[in-house]
Amino acid sequence: MPLPSLPYPNNARTAHAVNGFLEESRLDAKGLTLRPFNRFDPAYTEWWMIPSSEWPAYRFGKLCFWRYPNDSDGLMYVGYYVEKGLDSSISGMPELKKEWIMAKNWYWHSFLEELASSKFDDIARVVAKGCKQPVRLLFQVNEFNKVPKEGEPRTKPSDALILELGELVDAFTVVEPAQTVLSELNNVISPADLVKHLSEIDLRFHWLDLVIGVPFQYGDESDTEWSAPDLWSLALTPWLPMVK
């Protein structure tokens, strides 16, 4: 099945189009704040819709617009984003920012419980049905000394993995296998199985970005199949219960 194209050439245009739609429609969107990761290169950096004005916003589950791979061949993933920070056991290391250490109030902890429950399944089914596309899970990890820094270009991750959920949202296929630290996840068979294997991998010293959503091709105004209201209602709104 060919991937749908958006009427926008980059992440910034897409994010602002959706945000503009929310402002014009005066929709209740949980007080979302639009933020780019690299404000000095906004076009293709990741953009987040965060349920707070707090910054940095590592601890929150957020909506996102994300390009992967981060080059001219990349696709834009529209959906949900959550991150796992570094373990407190390395908090004393030099040049390690204290905000990179994952605290108890990070949503990652709750997210794992929801990933193993019917809550995640139900949302993913709604997204897949509305977008008429399978939902993908994009994992990127970086070692503790290569944590992506806000305002700077992202470097190639230490490892990456893309899983795709089937039509019934209860089984995975591998789109891009992991090569190193995440390789144990290449054979997971379900969301609950994924949580189990994540708990068995030693990720204490790794930063993990997880994007869950639908991939789109970049396009232009001639692509009329999708619009900002469509993205909001079909690809983003279902995830709002996990944006906190």
C-alpha positions in Angstrom: 0.0 0.0 0.0 1.5 3.4 -1.0 2.1 5.9 1.8 -0.1 9.0 1.7 1.4 12.4 0.9 0.8 15.6 2.8 0.3 19.0 1.3 3.3 20.3 3.2 7.0 20.2 2.3 8.5 19.8 5.8 7.8 19.3 9.5 7.6 23.0 10.4 4.9 23.7 7.8 2.9 20.7 9.0 3.2 21.4 12.7 2.2 25.1 12.2 -0.8 24.1 10.0 -2.1 21.8 12.6 -1.5 24.3 15.4 -3.1 27.0 13.3 -6.2 24.9 12.8 -6.5 24.4 16.6 -6.3 28.1 17.2 -8.8 29.0 14.5 -11.2 26.3 15.7 -10.7 27.1 19.4 -10.6 23.4 20.1 -9.8 22.2 23.6 -6.4 20.6 23.0 -5.2 20.2 26.6 -3.3 23.4 26.5 -0.7 22.1 24.0 2.4 24.1 23.4 4.1 23.8 20.0 7.9 23.5 20.2 10.8 22.6 17.8 13.8 20.6 19.0 16.3 22.6 17.0 14.9 26.2 16.7 17.9 27.1 14.5 17.0 24.7 11.8 13.2 24.4 12.1 12.2 22.9 8.7 13.0 19.2 9.4 13.7 19.1 13.0 11.2 17.3 15.2 8.3 19.3 16.4 6.3 18.5 19.5 2.9 19.5 20.9 3.5 19.4 24.6 0.8 19.5 27.4 2.7 22.2 29.2 4.8 25.3 28.7 7.6 23.6 30.8 10.9 23.3 29.0 12.8 21.1 28.6 9.8 18.8 28.4 11.5 15.4 28.5 9.1 14.0 31.1 5.9 14.4 29.1 4.2 12.2 26.6 3.6 14.4 23.6 2.3 14.6 20.0 4.9 14.8 17.4 6.0 15.4 13.8 9.3 13.5 13.2 11.4 12.8 10.1 13.2 9.4 9.8 15.7 8.8 8.5 16.9 12.4 9.0 17.9 12.9 5.3 16.3 13.7 1.9 14.8 10.1 1.8 13.1 10.5 5.2 9.4 10.1 5.9 7.4 12.2 8.3 6.0 10.3 11.2 2.9 11.9 12.7 1.6 10.7 16.0 2.8 10.2 19.6 6.2 10.5 21.3 7.6 9.5 24.6 11.2 9.2 25.8 13.2 7.3 28.3 16.0 9.2 30.1 19.3 8.1 31.7 19.6 6.1 34.9 20.3 7.9 38.2 23.3 5.7 38.8 25.3 7.9 36.4 24.1 11.3 37.6 27.5 12.3 38.9 29.3 12.0 35.6 30.8 15.2 34.1 29.0 17.1 31.4 25.8 15.1 32.1 22.8 17.4 32.5 20.7 16.7 35.5 17.5 17.0 33.4 18.6 14.0 31.4 18.2 11.7 34.4 14.8 10.1 34.4 12.8 10.8 37.5 9.6 9.2 38.9 7.4 11.8 37.3 8.5 10.9 33.7 5.6 9.6 31.7 7.7 6.7 30.4 6.8 4.7 33.5 3.1 5.0 32.9 3.5 4.5 29.2 5.0 1.0 29.7 1.9 0.0 31.7 -0.4 1.3 29.0 1.6 -0.3 26.2 1.0 -3.7 27.9 -2.7 -3.0 28.3 -5.8 -2.7 26.1 -5.5 1.1 26.3 -2.7 1.2 23.8 -4.3 -1.4 21.6 -7.5 0.5 21.5 -5.9 3.8 20.5 -3.7 2.2 17.8 -6.7 0.5 16.3 -8.5 3.8 16.0 -5.5 5.5 14.4 -4.9 2.6 11.9 -8.6 2.5 10.9 -8.9 6.3 10.6 -5.7 6.7 8.6 -6.1 3.5 6.7 -2.4 2.8 7.4 -0.6 0.5 9.8 0.8 2.1 12.9 4.6 2.0 13.3 6.8 2.2 16.3 10.1 3.9 15.7 12.8 3.4 18.4 16.1 5.4 18.4 18.7 5.0 21.1 21.8 6.9 22.0 24.5 6.2 24.5 24.7 8.5 27.5 27.5 10.6 26.0 25.6 11.1 22.8 22.2 12.3 24.1 20.6 14.6 21.5 21.0 18.2 22.6 18.2 20.8 22.1 19.1 23.4 19.6 21.7 21.2 17.8 21.4 18.9 14.8 20.7 15.3 15.6 23.4 12.8 14.8 22.8 9.2 13.6 21.4 7.2 16.5 23.5 4.4 18.1 20.7 2.0 17.1 17.2 2.1 15.6 14.3 -0.2 15.1 11.0 0.1 13.3 8.1 -2.2 14.1 4.8 -2.2 12.3 1.5 -3.3 13.9 -0.8 -5.5 11.9 -4.4 -4.8 11.1 -5.6 -6.3 14.4 -2.9 -4.4 16.4 -1.8 -7.5 18.2 1.2 -8.6 16.2 4.4 -6.9 14.9 6.4 -7.1 11.7 9.9 -5.7 11.4 10.3 -2.8 9.0 13.9 -2.0 10.0 15.7 -4.4 12.3 17.9 -3.2 15.2 21.6 -4.0 14.9 23.0 -3.6 18.4 21.5 -2.7 21.8 17.9 -3.1 20.6 18.4 -6.3 18.6 16.5 -8.4 21.3 13.4 -6.6 20.2 13.6 -7.8 16.6 11.5 -10.9 17.5 8.8 -9.4 19.7 5.4 -10.6 18.8 3.0 -8.2 20.6 2.9 -5.0 22.6 2.9 -6.9 25.9 5.8 -9.0 24.7 7.6 -5.7 23.8 7.3 -4.4 27.3 8.6 -7.7 28.7 11.7 -7.6 26.4 12.3 -3.9 27.1 12.5 -4.7 30.8 15.2 -7.3 30.1 17.5 -5.0 28.1 20.0 -3.0 30.0 19.2 0.5 28.9 20.3 2.3 32.0 23.0 4.2 30.2 21.0 4.8 27.0 18.6 7.5 26.0 15.6 6.2 24.1 13.2 8.1 21.7 10.0 6.3 20.8 7.7 7.6 18.0 4.4 5.9 17.5 2.4 6.9 14.5 1.7 6.8 10.8 4.4 7.6 8.2 3.6 10.1 5.4 5.5 11.3 2.4 6.3 15.0 2.1 4.4 16.8 -0.6 3.1 20.1 -1.7 -0.2 21.9 -2.1 -1.2 19.7 -5.1 -1.6 16.8 -2.6 -5.2 17.3 -1.5 -6.0 13.9 0.1 -4.9 15.1 3.6 -5.2 18.4 5.4 -4.4 19.8 8.9 -7.9 19.0 10.2 -7.5 15.4 9.0 -4.1 15.0 10.7 -5.5 16.4 13.9 -8.7 14.3 14.0 -7.3 11.0 12.6 -3.6 10.8 13.4 -3.2 12.9 16.5 -6.4 13.2 18.6 -6.7 9.5 19.5 -3.4 9.8 21.4 -4.5 12.6 23.6 -5.3 10.3 26.6 -1.6 9.5 26.7 -0.4 13.1 26.4 0.4 14.0 29.9 
